Amino acid sequence: MTKKNACNQPPKSATKKEPLDASTREALENRIKELEAENEKLTIQKMFWEQLRSLEREETMNKRRGSSPNSENNSN
């Protein structure tokens, strides 16, 4: 078995079909909710930074063309 295949195999303990007790299930559900909320925040942050970089690139291109509409504001 290659390393890649080994990573895709579930742990042997995970292959058992034993039901989770209520407290374990609740803890896992809460952790999933926390991770989903964190993921949403990170996604929003990523979109923000991507948009900021895009605006910076656009501003740089406008300055190179000499047609920056904010050129008066940048002189302060």
Phi, psi and omega in degrees: 000132180282168180297320180299315179294325180295325180291331182275351181279133177290150176300151184300326180291335182281346181279347178286144183257041179279134179291148178279147174286165188300318183291322178294316179300315180297317179298318179293319178296319178296319179295321177298316178298317178299315181294322178295319178295317178297318179298320179296317178298316180295324178296317179296317178299317180299315179297320178300310182294324177296318179293320178298314177299321179297317178295321178296318177297317180297317179296318178299316179296320179295321178295321178297324179281346181077021183238035181286121180290343181261016185296328178290324181288331182283347183280350182290000000 
